[in-house]
């Protein structure tokens, strides 16, 4: 059982009612950051079982949404310098999640496609289980309402739909490719 340090109340089990009274004055931004960090750790653990990281699934999502794009176009879509995703795409191809095919219009380019192997279903299963576990405290109606509110906030903040802002850390010269993003599904 997780423990929470509450200051004057000492350390309490996370499910103890008094433990969360400490959080009554926490802001929405803090709670979103706290849950985001927790969700990132959890999805990373789940993905490690199939040899992937959160950065991999973000690229898979972009490739599946628009099959046939060049590696350069996928990099632009997620806001990363193309050289920073080469190793990630190599991993995805090696593990059978994506395929590189010659572009019929320009043989110098390769188009990226989700692999026909059915392996993408495994990522979908992991993402669905993760979503279920993270939102287990909510009813289906509450989950839908929360999602709608988060989409509104993301739009207001100017975030790109389906692109985790953690990819910004993959820009040229900003560290190892496998570190980012720390996104959930």
Phi, psi and omega in degrees: 000132178294146178248148178237128175278121186248011181079242185294339178277352181082204180261128181237155172296145184301333182268003178287131183304323182291335182299322184273349173299329177301326182274001182301333182259011179282143181280163179299318181299317178297313181297321176297317179296318180298312179293324178298315179297317179297314181297323179297314179300316182294316181291325178298319177299315181295317182290330179302331180297337179245016175078021182240168177235169176304325178299323179297314186290332175296320177291320177301317179300315180295319180292318180292327181288330182219071181300145176097357177289154174286164176300321178299316180293322177296317179300316178298320182300321180265001175078037184233149173296134185307325181294338183282344181254001182304310182296323179294316178295320176303315178301313182297321179291315180300322181274000175082025179264331177225161177235141170260129177234148176300136176284122183295337181271336181212101186294350176284341183256153172247137176264144181256135180225149170296141181291147180276007186288348184085000181294335180297333178300325180297318177297318178299319178296318179296315180296319180294317178296320179297311178302315180299312182294317182294325184257018184301333181283353185252147172286164176304322179293317179295320179299315179296318179295318178298316179300315179300317180294320179293322176298317178299316179295316180300318177298313182298328180276356178077023180281146178282130180302129176077003180245118181286133180296346177298341178295340177301331179288348178271000178301154184311132175081013184246030172110177183299141183298329186280359181278334187232162355276168178259044182273159169269189182304000000 
